[in-house]
C-alpha cells in the first residue's frame, strides 16, 4: 500500500483557493509519488491521524493549524509525531501565520521556536545538519541545492542541529559579489529560514519560503 501524505488545509476559503491555484505543480508532484489525502476540517483530519494507516507525513499548507482554538487537535498532532509521524509547516503557513497565534503551536511540540524577520536572503545548507538529524538528513547534500535565494519568514531559537539552511547574505544581488553583513544584519543571520527538528520518534519541519522557489519545492519533497 502506498504511503499516505495528508495535506492539511484549515485556513479560510480564500486561502485554500490560493494554495490550489499557486501550488498546483507541487500538489501534482506529491500526488504522483504518494497516496494524497486533503482535509479542510479538523474532525476529518483527526480521524485520519487516528486511522490504522496514518499519514507518513502531514503537510500544513496554511496557518489555520495555528489557531489557539485547536489546542485539542495540537495534542493529537503531538501524539502522532512522537509516534513517528512528520509534520511540515510550509507553503502558505509562513505567508499567513500571525505573531499572536504561532507560539502555542510550537510549544505544543516542545519547541522554543518563535517567528523572526521576513527578508530576502541567500541561504546555505548547514554542513552539520546531515550528521545530526534524523529523517532525510543523510542524503541531504546529494539532493538539495547548496545555495539559493529565498524571501522567507525566519524562525528564532532554532538549535544548530535542526537548522537545514542558514542565511549567509541579506538582500543578495543576483550576479554581484558576496557582501559583508552590516551590523544590523547580524541578528537575522542567526535566524533560521528552514528547520527540521526531532519530536519523540518523529519530526517537525518548517520551510519559511513565502514564494516557494523551485529549490524549496525540492526541499519539501525531500522532507516527505
TORTIKOL-85612 format. One record per residue (C-alpha): residue number from 1; x, y, z. Coordinates in nm, 3 decimals, padded with zeros to 5 digits, always signed. Example, Ala and Ser with C-alpha at 12.3 -4.5 7.8 and 13.67 -1.06 7.14 Angstrom:
BEGIN
k:1; c1:+01.230; c2:-00.450; c3:+00.780
k:2; c1:+01.367; c2:-00.106; c3:+00.714
//
This chain:
BEGIN
k:1; c1:+00.000; c2:+00.000; c3:+00.000
k:2; c1:+00.135; c2:+00.342; c3:-00.098
k:3; c1:+00.236; c2:+00.575; c3:+00.183
k:4; c1:-00.021; c2:+00.842; c3:+00.269
k:5; c1:+00.053; c2:+01.215; c3:+00.272
k:6; c1:-00.207; c2:+01.440; c3:+00.436
k:7; c1:-00.240; c2:+01.794; c3:+00.301
k:8; c1:-00.389; c2:+01.992; c3:+00.585
k:9; c1:-00.585; c2:+02.300; c3:+00.474
k:10; c1:-00.755; c2:+02.458; c3:+00.775
k:11; c1:-00.746; c2:+02.817; c3:+00.653
k:12; c1:-01.024; c2:+03.030; c3:+00.506
k:13; c1:-01.182; c2:+02.951; c3:+00.171
k:14; c1:-00.977; c2:+03.224; c3:+00.002
k:15; c1:-00.652; c2:+03.086; c3:+00.146
k:16; c1:-00.742; c2:+02.733; c3:+00.036
k:17; c1:-00.825; c2:+02.863; c3:-00.312
k:18; c1:-00.492; c2:+03.046; c3:-00.330
k:19; c1:-00.300; c2:+02.728; c3:-00.245
k:20; c1:-00.488; c2:+02.525; c3:-00.504
k:21; c1:-00.401; c2:+02.785; c3:-00.767
k:22; c1:-00.043; c2:+02.875; c3:-00.675
k:23; c1:+00.091; c2:+02.533; c3:-00.575
k:24; c1:-00.062; c2:+02.314; c3:-00.844
k:25; c1:+00.277; c2:+02.179; c3:-00.960
k:26; c1:+00.378; c2:+02.088; c3:-00.605
k:27; c1:+00.048; c2:+01.909; c3:-00.542
k:28; c1:+00.097; c2:+01.715; c3:-00.867
k:29; c1:+00.445; c2:+01.605; c3:-00.760
k:30; c1:+00.314; c2:+01.483; c3:-00.424
k:31; c1:+00.017; c2:+01.304; c3:-00.581
k:32; c1:+00.248; c2:+01.132; c3:-00.831
k:33; c1:+00.461; c2:+00.981; c3:-00.555
k:34; c1:+00.216; c2:+00.923; c3:-00.269
k:35; c1:-00.146; c2:+00.848; c3:-00.195
k:36; c1:-00.255; c2:+01.200; c3:-00.111
k:37; c1:-00.546; c2:+01.293; c3:+00.114
k:38; c1:-00.663; c2:+01.652; c3:+00.157
k:39; c1:-00.851; c2:+01.765; c3:+00.468
k:40; c1:-01.013; c2:+02.103; c3:+00.530
k:41; c1:-01.191; c2:+02.003; c3:+00.852
k:42; c1:-01.036; c2:+01.935; c3:+01.195
k:43; c1:-01.267; c2:+01.642; c3:+01.271
k:44; c1:-01.181; c2:+01.475; c3:+00.941
k:45; c1:-00.808; c2:+01.531; c3:+00.994
k:46; c1:-00.829; c2:+01.386; c3:+01.346
k:47; c1:-00.991; c2:+01.070; c3:+01.211
k:48; c1:-00.715; c2:+01.034; c3:+00.951
k:49; c1:-00.441; c2:+01.072; c3:+01.213
k:50; c1:-00.609; c2:+00.808; c3:+01.433
k:51; c1:-00.671; c2:+00.560; c3:+01.149
k:52; c1:-00.498; c2:+00.223; c3:+01.112
k:53; c1:-00.291; c2:+00.369; c3:+00.829
k:54; c1:-00.197; c2:+00.719; c3:+00.949
k:55; c1:-00.016; c2:+00.951; c3:+00.709
k:56; c1:+00.357; c2:+00.918; c3:+00.665
k:57; c1:+00.376; c2:+01.297; c3:+00.654
k:58; c1:+00.126; c2:+01.574; c3:+00.726
k:59; c1:+00.189; c2:+01.899; c3:+00.539
k:60; c1:+00.015; c2:+02.206; c3:+00.683
k:61; c1:-00.008; c2:+02.428; c3:+00.376
k:62; c1:-00.165; c2:+02.727; c3:+00.552
k:63; c1:-00.170; c2:+02.879; c3:+00.901
k:64; c1:-00.515; c2:+02.756; c3:+01.002
k:65; c1:-00.338; c2:+02.488; c3:+01.207
k:66; c1:-00.204; c2:+02.760; c3:+01.441
k:67; c1:-00.540; c2:+02.885; c3:+01.568
k:68; c1:-00.545; c2:+02.872; c3:+01.952
k:69; c1:-00.891; c2:+02.712; c3:+01.948
k:70; c1:-00.730; c2:+02.394; c3:+01.813
k:71; c1:-00.529; c2:+02.300; c3:+02.123
k:72; c1:-00.702; c2:+01.962; c3:+02.143
k:73; c1:-00.602; c2:+01.894; c3:+01.784
k:74; c1:-00.246; c2:+02.005; c3:+01.862
k:75; c1:-00.236; c2:+01.738; c3:+02.134
k:76; c1:-00.340; c2:+01.476; c3:+01.878
k:77; c1:-00.076; c2:+01.600; c3:+01.637
k:78; c1:+00.191; c2:+01.578; c3:+01.905
k:79; c1:+00.098; c2:+01.215; c3:+01.977
k:80; c1:+00.109; c2:+01.141; c3:+01.603
k:81; c1:+00.453; c2:+01.300; c3:+01.568
k:82; c1:+00.601; c2:+01.141; c3:+01.880
k:83; c1:+00.490; c2:+00.802; c3:+01.746
k:84; c1:+00.695; c2:+00.857; c3:+01.429
k:85; c1:+00.490; c2:+01.093; c3:+01.214
k:86; c1:+00.623; c2:+01.402; c3:+01.040
k:87; c1:+00.457; c2:+01.744; c3:+01.033
k:88; c1:+00.584; c2:+02.003; c3:+00.783
k:89; c1:+00.473; c2:+02.368; c3:+00.802
k:90; c1:+00.517; c2:+02.517; c3:+00.457
k:91; c1:+00.367; c2:+02.690; c3:+00.153
k:92; c1:+00.102; c2:+02.930; c3:+00.287
k:93; c1:+00.194; c2:+02.878; c3:+00.652
k:94; c1:+00.471; c2:+03.143; c3:+00.664
k:95; c1:+00.261; c2:+03.375; c3:+00.447
k:96; c1:-00.045; c2:+03.386; c3:+00.672
k:97; c1:+00.072; c2:+03.289; c3:+01.022
k:98; c1:+00.024; c2:+03.563; c3:+01.280
k:99; c1:+00.253; c2:+03.669; c3:+01.561
k:100; c1:-00.034; c2:+03.622; c3:+01.806
k:101; c1:-00.108; c2:+03.258; c3:+01.718
k:102; c1:+00.216; c2:+03.076; c3:+01.647
k:103; c1:+00.362; c2:+03.035; c3:+01.996
k:104; c1:+00.106; c2:+02.786; c3:+02.124
k:105; c1:+00.155; c2:+02.571; c3:+01.815
k:106; c1:+00.531; c2:+02.545; c3:+01.858
k:107; c1:+00.500; c2:+02.495; c3:+02.233
k:108; c1:+00.261; c2:+02.205; c3:+02.172
k:109; c1:+00.554; c2:+02.020; c3:+02.013
k:110; c1:+00.802; c2:+02.124; c3:+02.287
k:111; c1:+00.980; c2:+02.364; c3:+02.052
k:112; c1:+01.118; c2:+02.701; c3:+02.161
k:113; c1:+01.075; c2:+02.842; c3:+01.811
k:114; c1:+00.933; c2:+03.191; c3:+01.763
k:115; c1:+00.877; c2:+03.396; c3:+01.449
k:116; c1:+01.164; c2:+03.611; c3:+01.333
k:117; c1:+01.209; c2:+03.854; c3:+01.045
k:118; c1:+01.086; c2:+03.838; c3:+00.687
k:119; c1:+01.360; c2:+03.916; c3:+00.438
k:120; c1:+01.527; c2:+03.827; c3:+00.109
k:121; c1:+01.831; c2:+03.612; c3:+00.184
k:122; c1:+02.089; c2:+03.389; c3:+00.025
k:123; c1:+02.082; c2:+03.061; c3:+00.217
k:124; c1:+02.337; c2:+02.783; c3:+00.254
k:125; c1:+02.292; c2:+02.422; c3:+00.363
k:126; c1:+02.400; c2:+02.375; c3:+00.722
k:127; c1:+02.705; c2:+02.144; c3:+00.697
k:128; c1:+02.636; c2:+01.997; c3:+01.043
k:129; c1:+02.272; c2:+01.913; c3:+00.980
k:130; c1:+02.301; c2:+01.583; c3:+00.794
k:131; c1:+02.518; c2:+01.419; c3:+01.058
k:132; c1:+02.299; c2:+01.521; c3:+01.349
k:133; c1:+01.942; c2:+01.489; c3:+01.221
k:134; c1:+01.706; c2:+01.202; c3:+01.161
k:135; c1:+01.472; c2:+01.172; c3:+00.864
k:136; c1:+01.606; c2:+01.294; c3:+00.533
k:137; c1:+01.937; c2:+01.423; c3:+00.673
k:138; c1:+02.179; c2:+01.152; c3:+00.549
k:139; c1:+02.105; c2:+01.221; c3:+00.181
k:140; c1:+02.061; c2:+01.595; c3:+00.219
k:141; c1:+02.370; c2:+01.721; c3:+00.041
k:142; c1:+02.320; c2:+01.486; c3:-00.253
k:143; c1:+01.968; c2:+01.605; c3:-00.334
k:144; c1:+01.937; c2:+01.973; c3:-00.242
k:145; c1:+02.083; c2:+02.300; c3:-00.367
k:146; c1:+02.383; c2:+02.401; c3:-00.154
k:147; c1:+02.295; c2:+02.771; c3:-00.200
k:148; c1:+01.987; c2:+02.955; c3:-00.322
k:149; c1:+01.796; c2:+03.278; c3:-00.271
k:150; c1:+01.458; c2:+03.298; c3:-00.099
k:151; c1:+01.223; c2:+03.550; c3:+00.054
k:152; c1:+01.149; c2:+03.388; c3:+00.388
k:153; c1:+00.983; c2:+03.432; c3:+00.723
k:154; c1:+01.257; c2:+03.320; c3:+00.959
k:155; c1:+01.246; c2:+03.144; c3:+01.293
k:156; c1:+01.432; c2:+03.233; c3:+01.611
k:157; c1:+01.557; c2:+02.994; c3:+01.881
k:158; c1:+01.626; c2:+02.703; c3:+01.647
k:159; c1:+01.901; c2:+02.470; c3:+01.766
k:160; c1:+02.205; c2:+02.445; c3:+01.542
k:161; c1:+02.147; c2:+02.076; c3:+01.467
k:162; c1:+01.791; c2:+02.149; c3:+01.350
k:163; c1:+01.883; c2:+02.423; c3:+01.102
k:164; c1:+01.862; c2:+02.284; c3:+00.750
k:165; c1:+01.954; c2:+02.610; c3:+00.578
k:166; c1:+02.118; c2:+02.919; c3:+00.724
k:167; c1:+02.118; c2:+03.275; c3:+00.582
k:168; c1:+02.458; c2:+03.394; c3:+00.467
k:169; c1:+02.370; c2:+03.721; c3:+00.293
k:170; c1:+02.083; c2:+03.971; c3:+00.319
k:171; c1:+01.927; c2:+04.114; c3:+00.002
k:172; c1:+02.178; c2:+03.942; c3:-00.229
k:173; c1:+02.242; c2:+04.071; c3:-00.581
k:174; c1:+02.179; c2:+03.810; c3:-00.848
k:175; c1:+02.521; c2:+03.835; c3:-01.013
k:176; c1:+02.712; c2:+04.053; c3:-00.770
k:177; c1:+02.992; c2:+03.958; c3:-00.531
k:178; c1:+02.908; c2:+03.845; c3:-00.178
k:179; c1:+02.896; c2:+04.147; c3:+00.052
k:180; c1:+02.987; c2:+04.161; c3:+00.418
k:181; c1:+02.688; c2:+04.193; c3:+00.654
k:182; c1:+02.605; c2:+04.529; c3:+00.803
k:183; c1:+02.586; c2:+04.549; c3:+01.185
k:184; c1:+02.203; c2:+04.543; c3:+01.184
k:185; c1:+02.207; c2:+04.222; c3:+00.978
k:186; c1:+02.389; c2:+04.001; c3:+01.229
k:187; c1:+02.068; c2:+03.922; c3:+01.421
k:188; c1:+01.897; c2:+03.796; c3:+01.105
k:189; c1:+02.199; c2:+03.582; c3:+01.017
k:190; c1:+02.140; c2:+03.400; c3:+01.347
k:191; c1:+01.780; c2:+03.322; c3:+01.247
k:192; c1:+01.667; c2:+03.018; c3:+01.051
k:193; c1:+01.455; c2:+03.001; c3:+00.732
k:194; c1:+01.432; c2:+02.620; c3:+00.719
k:195; c1:+01.425; c2:+02.381; c3:+01.016
k:196; c1:+01.369; c2:+02.012; c3:+01.083
k:197; c1:+01.359; c2:+01.911; c3:+01.449
k:198; c1:+01.303; c2:+01.588; c3:+01.635
k:199; c1:+00.993; c2:+01.536; c3:+01.847
k:200; c1:+00.984; c2:+01.191; c3:+02.003
k:201; c1:+01.025; c2:+00.937; c3:+01.721
k:202; c1:+00.906; c2:+01.187; c3:+01.459
k:203; c1:+00.992; c2:+01.532; c3:+01.327
k:204; c1:+00.856; c2:+01.883; c3:+01.279
k:205; c1:+00.973; c2:+02.066; c3:+00.967
k:206; c1:+00.941; c2:+02.432; c3:+00.869
k:207; c1:+01.002; c2:+02.597; c3:+00.531
k:208; c1:+00.978; c2:+02.975; c3:+00.556
k:209; c1:+00.991; c2:+03.049; c3:+00.183
k:210; c1:+00.688; c2:+03.269; c3:+00.104
k:211; c1:+00.718; c2:+03.230; c3:-00.273
k:212; c1:+00.822; c2:+02.862; c3:-00.294
k:213; c1:+01.121; c2:+02.869; c3:-00.522
k:214; c1:+01.191; c2:+02.551; c3:-00.718
k:215; c1:+01.463; c2:+02.466; c3:-00.467
k:216; c1:+01.213; c2:+02.496; c3:-00.180
k:217; c1:+00.972; c2:+02.268; c3:-00.362
k:218; c1:+01.252; c2:+02.012; c3:-00.391
k:219; c1:+01.321; c2:+02.062; c3:-00.021
k:220; c1:+00.961; c2:+01.988; c3:+00.073
k:221; c1:+00.967; c2:+01.672; c3:-00.138
k:222; c1:+01.284; c2:+01.567; c3:+00.045
k:223; c1:+01.114; c2:+01.619; c3:+00.383
k:224; c1:+00.833; c2:+01.393; c3:+00.269
//
